[in-house]
């Protein structure tokens, strides 16, 4: 499953249920269902008939799924090869980020922070948007316009859009309480509240149908992508991040078997 956002105009529906209402889970359109399925599948390639079967879980007509597939190929999201629809390179990178959010690569924290300061005075809107998206993927937070930072406890590569637009510094420790600074950069309480609600939904939806499980799975992955993955010293007590990941792994193993059985895999 993946954390895709729903879009309009290509059909689809919300399975509803208690979890959907309590958590205000996003309805999944035909495009969302296709992307969620492929981004959660390894390798990310499936025939149209399998994707149509997933769409049926949400009452999405076969024609709506096939229309979404055609549009996604035209938009460069998918390619059709050897009788299957496959993710293109840009979405393979998105799949890698999703996989990493389930098991983030960290290193021991020595108290240092990484800082990225935007250096160009003027940039086209497209470059600014690309940089903001890259910073979110790197889990940096914006202290003020053009100044991004986070604790230096993550292991990941920086894309060219960051290295070309920013001066990068590592090792500086802020004066004062670093936990207080972290709390100003990220809304940790709100993240924890929703994480606990999603934990409860994972337990509840194991007794529900595939559509409900699918929707909750997508919501969990979307939420994990928003986890800042801070060092333990900077987190509130009883932080639910690792616990949510463990519960999701158990949930996903069972869910994946049921979904593959449904699509005939």
SEZAVO-446365 format. One record per residue (C-alpha): y, z, x. Coordinates in steps of 0.2 Angstrom, whole numbers, padded with zeros to 4 digits, always signed. Layout:
<recs>
YZX/...
</recs>
This chain:
<recs>
+0000+0000+0000/+0018-0002+0005/+0035+0005+0001/+0042-0011-0006/+0057-0010-0018/+0055-0018-0035/+0065-0034-0038/+0069-0042-0055/+0064-0058-0063/+0045-0060-0058/+0037-0049-0071/+0027-0033-0069/+0027-0016-0076/+0026+0003-0074/+0009+0011-0077/+0019+0026-0084/+0010+0043-0085/+0015+0060-0080/+0018+0056-0062/+0029+0041-0066/+0040+0051-0077/+0041+0067-0067/+0045+0058-0050/+0055+0043-0058/+0043+0031-0048/+0049+0014-0047/+0041+0001-0058/+0032-0013-0048/+0035-0031-0051/+0024-0046-0047/+0032-0048-0030/+0031-0029-0026/+0013-0029-0031/+0009-0043-0019/+0019-0036-0004/+0012-0018-0007/-0006-0025-0007/-0004-0036+0008/+0006-0023+0018/-0008-0011+0015/-0022-0022+0019/-0029-0025+0037/-0029-0040+0041/-0014-0043+0029/-0022-0059+0021/-0030-0061+0003/-0034-0075-0008/-0023-0078-0024/-0037-0073-0035/-0038-0055-0027/-0019-0053-0029/-0020-0059-0047/-0033-0045-0050/-0021-0032-0043/-0008-0039-0054/-0019-0036-0069/-0019-0018-0066/+0000-0018-0071/-0002-0030-0086/+0006-0044-0075/+0000-0061-0080/-0009-0073-0068/+0006-0085-0070/+0018-0072-0065/+0008-0068-0049/+0006-0086-0044/+0024-0089-0047/+0029-0075-0036/+0017-0081-0022/+0025-0098-0023/+0043-0091-0021/+0037-0079-0007/+0030-0094+0003/+0047-0103+0000/+0057-0088+0006/+0047-0086+0022/+0038-0069+0017/+0021-0077+0016/+0011-0092+0023/-0004-0100+0015/-0018-0104+0027/-0037-0105+0026/-0037-0102+0007/-0027-0085+0009/-0009-0079+0008/-0004-0070+0024/+0011-0060+0029/+0023-0069+0041/+0029-0062+0057/+0044-0052+0050/+0033-0043+0038/+0020-0040+0051/+0034-0030+0059/+0037-0021+0043/+0018-0017+0042/+0019-0010+0059/+0033+0002+0054/+0023+0007+0039/+0008+0011+0049/+0018+0021+0061/+0026+0031+0047/+0009+0037+0043/+0005+0043+0061/+0022+0044+0071/+0021+0043+0089/+0030+0058+0096/+0033+0067+0113/+0037+0085+0118/+0055+0089+0114/+0065+0096+0129/+0081+0099+0118/+0089+0082+0123/+0096+0069+0110/+0097+0050+0110/+0114+0043+0106/+0118+0025+0102/+0137+0020+0102/+0142+0003+0095/+0152-0006+0108/+0159-0022+0101/+0176-0020+0092/+0172-0033+0079/+0155-0040+0073/+0150-0052+0059/+0144-0043+0043/+0126-0050+0046/+0126-0041+0063/+0132-0025+0056/+0119-0025+0042/+0105-0030+0054/+0110-0015+0066/+0111-0003+0051/+0093-0008+0046/+0087-0007+0064/+0094+0011+0066/+0086+0017+0050/+0069+0010+0056/+0072+0019+0073/+0076+0035+0062/+0093+0037+0069/+0107+0045+0059/+0125+0040+0059/+0136+0055+0064/+0152+0044+0061/+0155+0025+0060/+0147+0017+0076/+0139+0033+0083/+0121+0036+0079/+0110+0050+0086/+0094+0060+0084/+0083+0071+0094/+0074+0062+0108/+0056+0066+0103/+0050+0049+0097/+0041+0035+0106/+0046+0017+0101/+0054+0002+0107/+0072-0003+0103/+0075-0020+0097/+0087-0032+0104/+0099-0030+0089/+0102-0012+0095/+0102-0015+0114/+0114-0029+0112/+0127-0020+0101/+0126-0002+0108/+0128+0009+0123/+0113+0020+0124/+0112+0038+0131/+0098+0050+0132/+0097+0068+0137/+0113+0075+0131/+0111+0092+0121/+0124+0096+0108/+0134+0112+0109/+0130+0124+0095/+0115+0125+0084/+0105+0109+0085/+0096+0113+0069/+0112+0114+0060/+0117+0097+0067/+0101+0090+0061/+0104+0097+0043/+0121+0088+0043/+0113+0072+0048/+0098+0072+0036/+0096+0080+0018/+0080+0089+0023/+0079+0100+0008/+0079+0085-0004/+0066+0076+0007/+0055+0092+0006/+0057+0094-0013/+0051+0076-0016/+0037+0077-0003/+0030+0092-0012/+0031+0083-0029/+0022+0068-0021/+0009+0080-0014/+0006+0086-0032/+0005+0068-0038/-0008+0064-0025/-0019+0077-0032/-0016+0073-0050/-0018+0054-0048/-0035+0055-0040/-0041+0058-0058/-0031+0044-0065/-0033+0025-0065/-0030+0012-0051/-0012+0007-0057/-0006+0025-0057/-0014+0028-0040/-0006+0012-0033/+0011+0017-0039/+0010+0034-0031/+0003+0027-0015/+0018+0016-0014/+0030+0030-0017/+0022+0041-0004/+0024+0027+0009/+0042+0024+0005/+0045+0043+0007/+0036+0044+0024/+0047+0030+0030/+0062+0041+0026/+0055+0056+0036/+0066+0059+0051/+0051+0066+0061/+0061+0079+0069/+0055+0092+0081/+0047+0108+0073/+0061+0118+0080/+0074+0109+0070/+0064+0109+0053/+0066+0121+0039/+0051+0133+0036/+0036+0126+0028/+0041+0108+0031/+0029+0097+0021/+0029+0081+0032/+0012+0083+0041/+0004+0090+0025/+0009+0076+0015/+0002+0064+0028/-0015+0073+0028/-0016+0073+0009/-0011+0054+0009/-0025+0049+0021/-0038+0058+0011/-0031+0050-0005/-0030+0032+0003/-0048+0032+0009/-0054+0034-0008/-0041+0023-0016/-0044+0009-0004/-0063+0009-0008/-0059+0008-0027/-0046-0006-0025/-0057-0017-0014/-0071-0015-0027/-0059-0020-0041/-0053-0036-0032/-0071-0040-0026/-0068-0037-0008/
</recs>
